[in-house]
Amino acid sequence: MPGLPIDSSLIVPLMVLHLIIGGIAAVVASRKGRNLGLWIAIGAIGGTPSLIAALLLEDKS
């Protein structure tokens, strides 16, 4: 695509990496007592920021 500063062959691998990081965020949040389904959605949308948020969550009592 003209005008994009990124090689189009990198889009799929970057999307897969984004989803893997989001999945890790969901697992982290789930182990802290949060809703896994909700965090899968948050992770799929947010990627790396959702992982940071999940790591900062406190354990749910």
C-alpha positions as CSV (number, residue, x, y, z in Angstrom):
1,M,0.0,0.0,0.0
2,P,1.4,3.4,-0.9
3,G,2.2,5.7,1.9
4,L,2.6,3.1,4.6
5,P,6.0,3.3,6.3
6,I,5.8,-0.5,7.1
7,D,6.4,-3.4,4.8
8,S,3.1,-5.1,4.2
9,S,4.7,-8.5,4.7
10,L,5.1,-7.6,8.3
11,I,1.4,-7.0,9.1
12,V,0.4,-10.6,9.7
13,P,3.4,-11.5,12.0
14,L,2.8,-8.3,13.9
15,M,-0.9,-9.1,14.3
16,V,-0.1,-12.6,15.5
17,L,2.4,-11.2,18.0
18,H,-0.2,-8.7,19.2
19,L,-2.7,-11.5,19.8
20,I,-0.1,-13.7,21.6
21,I,0.7,-10.8,24.0
22,G,-3.0,-10.2,24.5
23,G,-3.4,-13.9,25.3
24,I,-0.6,-13.7,27.9
25,A,-2.4,-10.7,29.4
26,A,-5.6,-12.7,29.7
27,V,-3.8,-15.6,31.4
28,V,-2.1,-13.2,33.9
29,A,-5.4,-11.4,34.7
30,S,-7.2,-14.8,35.0
31,R,-4.6,-16.0,37.5
32,K,-5.2,-12.8,39.5
33,G,-8.9,-13.7,39.8
34,R,-10.3,-11.7,36.8
35,N,-12.7,-12.9,34.2
36,L,-10.8,-14.8,31.5
37,G,-13.3,-14.1,28.7
38,L,-13.4,-10.4,29.3
39,W,-9.6,-10.3,29.4
40,I,-9.3,-12.2,26.2
41,A,-11.3,-9.5,24.5
42,I,-9.3,-6.8,26.2
43,G,-6.0,-8.5,25.2
44,A,-7.1,-8.9,21.6
45,I,-7.9,-5.2,21.3
46,G,-5.1,-3.8,23.5
47,G,-2.2,-6.1,23.1
48,T,0.9,-4.8,24.9
49,P,-1.0,-2.1,27.0
50,S,-3.4,-4.8,28.2
51,L,-0.4,-6.9,29.4
52,I,1.0,-4.0,31.3
53,A,-2.5,-3.4,32.9
54,A,-2.8,-7.1,33.8
55,L,0.6,-7.1,35.4
56,L,-0.4,-4.1,37.5
57,L,-3.6,-5.6,38.7
58,E,-3.8,-6.6,42.3
59,D,-4.9,-10.1,43.3
60,K,-8.7,-10.3,43.7
61,S,-9.6,-11.6,47.1
